[in-house]
Amino acid sequence: MAEAHPVGFRWVMKAKERGATIIHVDPRFSRTSALADIWVPIRAGGDIAFLGGLVRHIIENSLFFHDYVVHFTNASCILREDFRDTEEGATGFFSGWSGEQCGYDRKSWLYDGDHGLGFPERDLTLQHPRCIFQTLRRHFARYTPEMVEKICGISPALFHKVADALVAASGPDKSAAICYAVGWTQHSKGVQIIRTASILQLLLGNIGRPGGGILALRGHASIQGSTDIPTLYDVLPGYLPMPRGDGSEATLHDYLARHTKPTGLWHNFPSYFISLLKAYYGKNATAENDFGYNWVPKITGNHSFFEYLYDMLDGKMEGMFVMGQNPAVAAPNSRLQRKALAKLKWLVVREMVEIEAATFWRDSPEIERGELKTEEIETEVFLFPAGGHAEKEGAFTNTQRLLQWREKAVDPPGDARSEGWFMHQLALRLISKAKESNDPIDEPLRALDWWYPEDEHGDPKMEAVLAEINGWYTDSQPNADGIVFGVDRAGDPHHGPQIDGFQRLKTDGSTASGGWIYSGVLGPDKINKALSRKSKDYLGHGWGFAWPADRRIMYNRASASPTGQPWSEGKKLIWWDATQRKWTGSDVPDFPVEKAPEFRPIGNENGLDAIAGDAPFVLHEDGLGWVYVPSGLQDGPMPTHYEPLESPVHNALYSRDTNPAVHWFTRQGNRFAPPGDPRFPFVLTTYRLTEHHTAGGMSRYLPHLAELQPEMFAEISPELARELKIENGNYLCVVNLRGAIEARALVSRRMRPLHLNGQLVHQIALPFHFGTDGRVRGDAANDLLAISGEPNVTIMEAKAATCNIIPGRLPRGPAFEQWIKKYAPVDGPPNLHPEQPPAGAPCARAGGGHGLEGKIDSR
Amino acid sequence: MIGEGLHSTNQRKHSYVHDHVEVGFFTDPSVCIGCKACEVACKEWNQVPDDGYTWSGNSYDNTGHLGASTWRHVMFLEQDRQKGNQIVGSHSLAGGDGEDPFRWVFLSDVCKHCEEAGCLEACPTGSIVRTEVGSVLVQNDVCNGCGYCVVSCPFGVIDRRPTPLPDAGGAFKCTFCYDRQKSGLVPACAKVCPTESIVFGRLDDLRARGAERVQQLQQSGYNDAQLYDPTETSVRGIHAFFLILGEPEAYGLPPKPQIPTIYLKSAWTSAFATAIASIIATLLAFAFFS
């Protein structure tokens, strides 16, 4: 966190100053470790074993927050009789596995009975053999400190230090937070790693309480924003799933029927979705035409970045826009990425500098090696100069779901323009072309309500976009109060007053909102709350706007006991005021404000009415915190340790090595080494340096940053350096089945060899910022990483792979081919891993997707 | 002390130049995260050029040392010692591999702005002056590039800028952001420091804060925490002082820094004695051989 989020780390240091214990778990000793109280070196990819060990420790020693767990979580819910755990026979498979489908039939994971997820049967004594608490206990029973040591290389003594510190920092008058970043997400089981942390935090009572939580540190400014109002292929704004094109969601009715939950907050799904359609299509969206549902693109499969990369390679995709990304450096298997770019007919790159994605055709390792020839590449590259963040206005949303408005400081130089300008001007031109055509395929463009007012440069007024996201009453009432930007581009009345929160959204088309979760940010008081900068309390109310409803801590009903009293004076946040009969406190209650703690539904209610007064997790249909996920995950209701797709060892816990539901993207050019392959004995992990920003477009080209980390290096331990006869500063080559790169050796005790099950395992760490352009240049670590898809979100496993190290320089030019044939031959079929499906098999390509299975609350 | 926000002396406007208040930097490695924001902010504000893209192999320190184009320098020390009560891996626990201490310490070095400044005393052109706030400032339009200051600095801070960099030949070092201070602003490095490892403020306040911090650290297991603030030597105190873990030599800081002019008396005395001796020898020679 100090390494990649130095400014945010200020608050960790503040906590430390006030006595907090800082624990840092990382394969390498980073700048964060240097400031932590405890550094826990872990084998890359062992996270579920480690966290699962903590879960076991807390359950077996009855260290959990008893009242919180019993009342607020689903630990007491009873599971079906036909549910089978991975532990039975230690197979690593849950019940419902279908080898043919490469996935699970997840019915047996549900709660017992036919109540659906609402109103589950519970045993508050937690003794029922099929209750979740007992199931969880059995599931993690083998995750002992000794097993943690075997898998992660963490000694039982160190394990207990961490466990003791975590338990000591949790309870009624304490709380502990967990922060993570892509070191957890970029794994073949990334979602389940975070699930394990969720179980841990729920057992310790650290969710919904001040100082608690699980904080996803985002990789760039507003990555949170880009999932809220997403750039994802399968999610619409506000975590509404993209409609499917397989016929199952052919009508608005079918779509809403599938995604509207009978109980909990998602019961209101139709009002969010129909208001979104009204924001898209304005007056063209009517009840008669299903509010334009037919105009919304439908997804026909997994259209993730990796899927369309393969389509590019196969010549199925002609053109691409690259904005705010540099796939030639930043994406896994970047050799394959660059080759894919060369297959395009056209490519638009919008950037502040000429990045590798725009120069691959003349200046890439593949050109140098003769694998690609400039004169044979047909790709027409359009490089558009882009404005920087100080040169445009808009909102950032951070990990705390806090929207902060940013004003423009200066105009972008020369021809550089903002993204807003580009997309707006592109839309105007496309719409105008569509209006000249009669082709039915252009109808969705013709139907769009593109009303945004412009400034003198042709930039859309970004506050008008924010106003639309907030939402308004669609009936235009020119003189009503609370109207913001009320006229369209022709000067005609466009909409009515702003709404003051998503509770106002309707299913009848009388409201529009471009992203229900942000509603309230620019309400009828006409104040852009994202721009407010006067903090009134320690939670920061008055500074920016935290979605939803300016709530700073989600699920904050959990900060009070089942009967509504604060758990302790020191940790009080919201509580039930029995005299006024409402929830009150220092945050906006995340609960129906007049629902008494003693309220119990009778079992036939809908929506929030079905949520009991002591059930804080209102997004869930049962109102409970899930220590077991009965519905929504592709790869299991409970986290299970699987080895990374490439690992130096076999799974010590199960006969199955890897996550069964993972997508391997099997292909020549994207090969994986089998477990324990002696050719690739070392564990490889990648990371960021403070001095550089991701693929380097904003740092390698700037002298004052470039000089601080001017060359590609590999961090290795003194032990490994001795073994390979490498001295600090020597050149070395890192090679595996995807490619090879050259780096300088940075020999440091910050890297430690680990003992796994009697086997000494070396880990090496590579920063991933370098490429062939810029003031400082070097090989891209992503040349070594494979494309793969975590089953739920299709993210690649970038944080754990295997490799070999060859001392010396990497041959440049055509000599490279001979060299790599020697160390990483690529003959034979591409599926070398025994658990990997062959190329072309249905299982080799991805399914899944973010929003398809109903678990669509915020990530 | 971290997180006072706009109330921090690192953020709020001041009138130290106008009021002739002695100011300083207190730099504390126990909260430094090695982000190098100070280095970058310094170069950006003062338009200091980059001085080469050379990878050092010395931990994450590719800056090397202070010089004409490096006015802040973050050191990265990897040491086989324990930092406070820090636990670093199974190695540092019984039941692991036994005692095997390790720590990584970051310290942002800067011109010390000595009370008695060697550079200032050596400067023949009057280019180097003392400001109202007690800092030592090189006026580059007056500097003739003679380099006397370079050899006179006991800390090796000031240097002449080599060609082909802009303004090559002249001597450069930290200005304490005198231009910013005149406008009531805080020096760029302190302004951007995310953890307030660099603190800017009144020198007397900072000395009190430093003493308190050392005590605090010692109580929490940092047995080797001490202040580096040589007041007993001829530099007679520095305006940019440091908390250090361990000995000053590890940071390249002289334990007893002296300005060269203190040797003037003995130098002149020996020169005088030599002169007298040679005159006498000459006279004696004439006496013998005449």
HADDOCK unambig.tbl for C-alpha pairs under 7 A between the chains (distance, minus, plus):
assign (segid A and resid 2 and name CA) (segid B and resid 33 and name CA) 6.28 0.50 0.50
assign (segid A and resid 6 and name CA) (segid B and resid 35 and name CA) 6.65 0.50 0.50
assign (segid A and resid 6 and name CA) (segid B and resid 194 and name CA) 6.78 0.50 0.50
assign (segid A and resid 7 and name CA) (segid B and resid 194 and name CA) 5.26 0.50 0.50
assign (segid A and resid 10 and name CA) (segid B and resid 194 and name CA) 5.52 0.50 0.50
assign (segid A and resid 10 and name CA) (segid B and resid 195 and name CA) 4.85 0.50 0.50
assign (segid A and resid 13 and name CA) (segid B and resid 195 and name CA) 6.76 0.50 0.50
assign (segid A and resid 14 and name CA) (segid B and resid 2 and name CA) 5.53 0.50 0.50
assign (segid A and resid 14 and name CA) (segid B and resid 3 and name CA) 6.60 0.50 0.50
assign (segid A and resid 31 and name CA) (segid B and resid 33 and name CA) 6.04 0.50 0.50
assign (segid A and resid 31 and name CA) (segid B and resid 34 and name CA) 6.80 0.50 0.50
assign (segid A and resid 34 and name CA) (segid B and resid 103 and name CA) 6.76 0.50 0.50
assign (segid A and resid 34 and name CA) (segid B and resid 104 and name CA) 5.54 0.50 0.50
assign (segid A and resid 35 and name CA) (segid B and resid 33 and name CA) 6.99 0.50 0.50
assign (segid A and resid 37 and name CA) (segid B and resid 86 and name CA) 4.80 0.50 0.50
assign (segid A and resid 37 and name CA) (segid B and resid 87 and name CA) 6.15 0.50 0.50
assign (segid A and resid 38 and name CA) (segid B and resid 86 and name CA) 5.93 0.50 0.50
assign (segid A and resid 38 and name CA) (segid B and resid 87 and name CA) 4.65 0.50 0.50
assign (segid A and resid 38 and name CA) (segid B and resid 88 and name CA) 5.87 0.50 0.50
assign (segid A and resid 39 and name CA) (segid B and resid 87 and name CA) 6.16 0.50 0.50
assign (segid A and resid 39 and name CA) (segid B and resid 88 and name CA) 4.70 0.50 0.50
assign (segid A and resid 39 and name CA) (segid B and resid 89 and name CA) 5.52 0.50 0.50
assign (segid A and resid 40 and name CA) (segid B and resid 88 and name CA) 6.74 0.50 0.50
assign (segid A and resid 40 and name CA) (segid B and resid 89 and name CA) 5.05 0.50 0.50
assign (segid A and resid 41 and name CA) (segid B and resid 89 and name CA) 5.70 0.50 0.50
assign (segid A and resid 154 and name CA) (segid B and resid 90 and name CA) 6.55 0.50 0.50
assign (segid A and resid 155 and name CA) (segid B and resid 90 and name CA) 5.73 0.50 0.50
assign (segid A and resid 155 and name CA) (segid B and resid 96 and name CA) 5.96 0.50 0.50
assign (segid A and resid 157 and name CA) (segid B and resid 93 and name CA) 6.90 0.50 0.50
assign (segid A and resid 157 and name CA) (segid B and resid 95 and name CA) 5.98 0.50 0.50
assign (segid A and resid 157 and name CA) (segid B and resid 96 and name CA) 6.97 0.50 0.50
assign (segid A and resid 158 and name CA) (segid B and resid 90 and name CA) 5.61 0.50 0.50
assign (segid A and resid 158 and name CA) (segid B and resid 93 and name CA) 6.99 0.50 0.50
assign (segid A and resid 690 and name CA) (segid B and resid 35 and name CA) 6.01 0.50 0.50
assign (segid A and resid 703 and name CA) (segid B and resid 50 and name CA) 5.84 0.50 0.50
assign (segid A and resid 704 and name CA) (segid B and resid 40 and name CA) 6.00 0.50 0.50
assign (segid A and resid 704 and name CA) (segid B and resid 50 and name CA) 5.81 0.50 0.50
assign (segid A and resid 707 and name CA) (segid B and resid 50 and name CA) 6.68 0.50 0.50
assign (segid A and resid 707 and name CA) (segid B and resid 52 and name CA) 6.29 0.50 0.50
assign (segid A and resid 707 and name CA) (segid B and resid 53 and name CA) 4.71 0.50 0.50
assign (segid A and resid 708 and name CA) (segid B and resid 62 and name CA) 5.56 0.50 0.50
assign (segid A and resid 708 and name CA) (segid B and resid 63 and name CA) 6.51 0.50 0.50
assign (segid A and resid 709 and name CA) (segid B and resid 55 and name CA) 6.87 0.50 0.50
assign (segid A and resid 709 and name CA) (segid B and resid 62 and name CA) 6.51 0.50 0.50
assign (segid A and resid 710 and name CA) (segid B and resid 53 and name CA) 5.25 0.50 0.50
assign (segid A and resid 710 and name CA) (segid B and resid 54 and name CA) 6.25 0.50 0.50
assign (segid A and resid 710 and name CA) (segid B and resid 55 and name CA) 5.68 0.50 0.50
assign (segid A and resid 711 and name CA) (segid B and resid 55 and name CA) 5.95 0.50 0.50
assign (segid A and resid 728 and name CA) (segid B and resid 57 and name CA) 6.63 0.50 0.50
assign (segid A and resid 729 and name CA) (segid B and resid 57 and name CA) 5.43 0.50 0.50
assign (segid A and resid 746 and name CA) (segid B and resid 57 and name CA) 5.99 0.50 0.50
